[in-house]
Amino acid sequence: MKTVRSVLALVAAGSLVLGVLPGSPVAHAQPAPDGSAAAPAAPPGVDDISAKVQAFYNQTKTFQAQFSQVYKVKAYNQTKKSKGRVVFEKPGKMAWTYDNNGNRVVSDGKLLKVYEKDNNQMFEQGVEKSQYPAALSFLMGQGDLSKTFNLKQLDAATMKFEGGYVLEGTPKEATPAYQKVIFYIDRETSQVRRVIILDAQGNRNEFTFQTPSVNKDVPTGTFEFTPPEGTQIVKPG
């Protein structure tokens, strides 16, 4: 189940790989009435940053990207690295394809399937019955980032993300999937470049997203998956 938990933790929050609304005006300092240079604008705070992310996501119908994952399991002092491709489509559809191990996570908006190739098994559960639908709501086209999380801004230099913004989110409603989520946001585009998910066991799940594309057509069948014959199907109660 550790593989499943690592994937579900990513699904629960990871996925806020967004940017500012295309074509949004950029504020520039205007000269003062007397012709002198105006004082530079104050740096954006938590509300401004999260609002830009939210505004973009509200206009996003599909999102596709390559991802890399570094999952650190504290109890076993293990680090697992993976990579693959992720696709989201509103409302409620997603598909994670792992290149290195053949695992899949697919949801058609109603049924969630988590396939583990090495274990020859697939977990099936209705999205509404799972433990993470509230955390998924923002990603799946419902909910609000600032309403889901208590957000605070961290020092980007300290977090080794100079040139960007770093927000730490604590869920307003407790969830076993994670305790905190850290979002690394590009200053120029307001895209979330990296997500780190921390859980109660001290595990750390880091996802970095590359070559994102937004509102592009998704191939037919992306959110459908049939496991190989002989796969054990597990349906948690």
N, C-alpha and C positions, 0 to 999 in steps of 0.2 A: 504493500500500500504506500510505501514511501514515494515511489515514482508518481502514483496518482496524486498524492498530496502536493508534491512539488509542482505538478502541472496545474492543479486546481488553485494553488496559491497564486500562480502567475495569472490565471484566468480571472481571479478575484479582483485584481487591481492592475495588473500589468498592462495591461493594454491601453492605457491612456496615452497613446502615441499620437499627439495631435499638433496642430499649429494654429496660428492666428487666421482669422477669416480672410480668404484671398481678396485682395483689393481694398482691405481696410486702410483708412487713411493713417499716415504716420505723423505724429505730432512733431513739429519743428519749432525751435525757439524763434519768436517773433521780435523784431526790433522794438525797443521802447519808443514811446511817442516823441521823445527828445532826440532820437536817432542813436542813442547809445545801445550797446548790446544788452539784451535781456538776460536776466539770471538763468542759468541752466535749470531745466525742469528737475524736480525731485525724483529720485529713482523710484520705480513702481514698488508698491507694497504687495502684500499677500492678496488683497482683494482684487487689485488690478491684474496681477498675473493670472490668478485663477479664472477671472472673468474672461480674459482673452482665450484661454484654453477652452473654457465652456462655450464661448461664442462660436469658435471654430467647430467644435464637436457637434453642436446643435445643427450645423449645416453639412455635416459629413454623413454620407449614406454608405460608403464603403471605404475600407482601409486595408491596404496590403503592404507587407514589408518582410524583409529577411530579419531574423533575430538570432542572437547568441545568448546562451544561458550559462550562468555559473551558479551552481547550487551547493552551498556548504552545509553539511550535516554536522551539527555540533557534537551530538552524542557519540558519533563514530569517528569524528575528526576526518571526515571525508569531503572531498571536493569533486563534483561531477560537472563536466562541461558538455554542452549540447548546442546544436544549431539547427535552424530550419526556416520554415516560412509560415507566416500567420496571415489569415484573411478574416475580416469582419464585415458583416452586412446588416444593416438595420432592417427589420427589428429582430434582434435576438439570435442572429446566426454567427457562427464562428468556426474556424478550422485551423488547427495547429498541426503541421506536418514536420516531424523530426527527421532530419537527414541522416543522422549518425546511428540511430537505433531502430528506426522503422515505426516508432510509436505515433499514435494519432489521437487527437482530441477534436471531436466534431459535435456541433449542435445545430439542429435545424430550427431552433427557437423553442422547441417543445421537449425534445429528448436529447440528453447529453450522453455521448459515448466516449469512453476513455479506453483506448486499445493499447495493451502492452505486448509487443511482439515477443520479447524474450520469455515472458511468462505464459504465452499462448492463451491470454484471457482478455475479456473486454467487460468493463463496468458500464451498466446502463442505468440511468436514473432520470426521472422527469426533472426539468429545470426548476419547476416550482417546488419540488420536494427536497432539493439539495440545500446544503448549508450556506451557500454563497450567492443566492440570487440578489440580495440587497447590494452586495459589493459589485455584482455584474451590471446593475441597473444603469449606471452611468455609461459604461461601455456599450451596452445593448440598446441605447437610445432612450433611456428613461433616467430619472433622477438628476441630481445636481452635485457637482464636485464639492462645493462649499457646504452643501447640506448633508453630504455623506460623511465628510471628514472635518475634524477640527484641524485647521491648517496653521502652520507657522513657517516663517522663512528662516533658512539656515544660511550661514556665511559661505558663499560660493568658493572663496579662496581656501577656507578650512576644509571644505569638502572636495577640494582639488577639481573644481569645475569653474575656473575663472572664465569670464566671458558669457556666463549663463546665470540662471537662477536655480535655487534648490529649495523645494518645499517639502516639509514633513507633514504627513497626514496621519492622524489618529482617528479610527472609526468612531463615530458618535454612538453607534450601536455595537456592542461587543460581538466579536465573531471568532470562532476557533481557527479560522483560516489564517489570520494574521493579526499582529498588534500594531504595527506601523507600516506605512508605505512612504518611500522617499522618491520624489519626482525630480529628475534633472531636466531643466527646461532651457532650450536654446534662446539666448537673448534676442537675436535678430528675427527669428521666425516664430518664437513661442512654441516650437515643437518640443514634445517630450522625447528626449533622446535615450534616457535610461530610467528604469524603475527598479528599486530595491525593496523587497518585501521581507519583513522581519516578523517571526512568529514567537509564540510563548516559549517554545523549546530552545530558543536561541539560534534557530536555523536562519540562514540568509540566502535569499533567492534573487539573483540579479539578472535583469534582462536588458540588453542593448539592442536597439532597433536601427537597421540600416536600409537605405534605398526605399523609403516609404512612398507610396502613391495613394492618392485620395480620389474618391468618386470615379474610379475607373471600373469598367465592366468586369464582373466576376464570372469565370467560366462556369458553365452549367455543370451541376453535379458536385461542386466544391463542398457543399454542406451535406453530402450523402456519403455513407461509408458502410461497406459490408465486409466483415472480417473474413479471413481465410476459413475454409471448411475445417471443422474440428476445434475451433476456438471455443474455450469455455466462456459462457456468458454469465456474469454475476450481476444480480439486481438487488442492491442494498434495500432494506426495508424502509 
